[in-house]
Amino acid sequence: MGRGILILYSTIDGHTRKICERLQQVLEGAGHRVTLASIADQPNLDLSPFDKIVIGASIRYGQHRPQVADFMNARRRELEGRPNAFFSVNVVARKPGKDTPATNPYVKKFLRQLSWRPREMAVFAGKIDYPKYDFWDRQVIRFIMWLTGGPTERDAVVDFTDWNKVEAFGRRVGEM
Ligand SMILES: Cc1cc2nc3c(=O)[nH]c(=O)nc-3n(C[C@H](O)[C@H](O)[C@H](O)COP(=O)(O)O)c2cc1C
């Protein structure tokens, strides 16, 4: 114990990592020691030195990376043995009524894949960044945005994240 807070993330385009960096700022500002690590890069990371653990993951085509639930189930005992938190990043969460852990469809589905329940949870709206996507991803996401009233211009870049909500979650993590 004593290494402070570990924030583990699963990201593709980097937005979840950016949210983790904001959490890190908030927590370091409150005097905590913070380490960031990617689940994909460090699936076997020793969790025992850390006092608290936060896991954040983004949604791609309806799910978080399978390695996220696999990691959380395999490491259940270590995670449950200390204060822990989970957050999801997806664009459906930009919609009122789908923006809390209890109402976001991906979080609800994800929790059914877990054999346990994280102590603190949050869901944040993500980012649309069409210039970053390959042709097919761009077409598919634009179509979904057209269906759901989101941005469809082919070069749109829209950050839906409520950064105040991220910071409030950071404070909750600091106190958990
Ligand atoms: C190929 C692709 C598929 C996506 N699928 C979904 C989806 O099924 N549901 C959703 O709410 N958001 C979806 N998103 C939006 C992402 O969750 C959002 O862009 C998020 O900010 C990505 O975070 P990351 O950069 O950490 O991977 C998708 C984005 C991309 C690029």
The ligand as an SDF file (V2000), in Angstrom:
LIG
                    3D

 31 33  0  0  0  0  0  0  0  0999 V2000
  -15.7470    3.1820  -34.6350 C   0  0  0  0  0  0  0  0  0  0  0  0
  -16.5080    3.7940  -33.4870 C   0  0  0  0  0  0  0  0  0  0  0  0
  -17.5980    3.1430  -32.9310 C   0  0  0  0  0  0  0  0  0  0  0  0
  -18.3250    3.7260  -31.8740 C   0  0  0  0  0  0  0  0  0  0  0  0
  -19.4220    3.0760  -31.3790 N   0  0  0  0  0  0  0  0  0  0  0  0
  -20.1650    3.6620  -30.4160 C   0  0  0  0  0  0  0  0  0  0  0  0
  -21.3500    3.0470  -29.9560 C   0  0  0  0  0  0  0  0  0  0  0  0
  -21.7180    1.9510  -30.3490 O   0  0  0  0  0  0  0  0  0  0  0  0
  -22.0680    3.7090  -29.0190 N   0  0  0  0  0  0  0  0  0  0  0  0
  -21.6910    4.9220  -28.5150 C   0  0  0  0  0  0  0  0  0  0  0  0
  -22.4050    5.4800  -27.6790 O   0  0  0  0  0  0  0  0  0  0  0  0
  -20.5630    5.5260  -28.9330 N   0  0  0  0  0  0  0  0  0  0  0  0
  -19.8020    4.9260  -29.8740 C   0  0  0  0  0  0  0  0  0  0  0  0
  -18.6630    5.5200  -30.3160 N   0  0  0  0  0  0  0  0  0  0  0  0
  -18.2330    6.8030  -29.7170 C   0  0  0  0  0  0  0  0  0  0  0  0
  -17.0690    6.6120  -28.7690 C   0  0  0  0  0  0  0  0  0  0  0  0
  -17.4480    5.9470  -27.6010 O   0  0  0  0  0  0  0  0  0  0  0  0
  -16.5010    7.9930  -28.4410 C   0  0  0  0  0  0  0  0  0  0  0  0
  -15.9690    8.5180  -29.6310 O   0  0  0  0  0  0  0  0  0  0  0  0
  -15.4250    7.9870  -27.3740 C   0  0  0  0  0  0  0  0  0  0  0  0
  -15.0430    9.3280  -27.0840 O   0  0  0  0  0  0  0  0  0  0  0  0
  -14.2040    7.1870  -27.8000 C   0  0  0  0  0  0  0  0  0  0  0  0
  -13.2790    7.1460  -26.7290 O   0  0  0  0  0  0  0  0  0  0  0  0
  -11.7620    6.6750  -26.9480 P   0  0  0  0  0  0  0  0  0  0  0  0
  -11.1120    7.7530  -27.8010 O   0  0  0  0  0  0  0  0  0  0  0  0
  -11.2030    6.6310  -25.5890 O   0  0  0  0  0  0  0  0  0  0  0  0
  -11.7740    5.3360  -27.6090 O   0  0  0  0  0  0  0  0  0  0  0  0
  -17.9280    4.9850  -31.3630 C   0  0  0  0  0  0  0  0  0  0  0  0
  -16.8220    5.6380  -31.9290 C   0  0  0  0  0  0  0  0  0  0  0  0
  -16.1190    5.0650  -32.9800 C   0  0  0  0  0  0  0  0  0  0  0  0
  -14.9680    5.7960  -33.5770 C   0  0  0  0  0  0  0  0  0  0  0  0
  1  2  1  0
  2  3  1  0
  2 30  2  0
  3  4  2  0
  4  5  1  0
  4 28  1  0
  5  6  2  0
  6  7  1  0
  6 13  1  0
  7  8  2  0
  7  9  1  0
  9 10  1  0
 10 11  2  0
 10 12  1  0
 12 13  2  0
 13 14  1  0
 14 15  1  0
 14 28  1  0
 15 16  1  0
 16 17  1  0
 16 18  1  0
 18 19  1  0
 18 20  1  0
 20 21  1  0
 20 22  1  0
 22 23  1  0
 23 24  1  0
 24 25  2  0
 24 26  1  0
 24 27  1  0
 28 29  2  0
 29 30  1  0
 30 31  1  0
M  END
$$$$
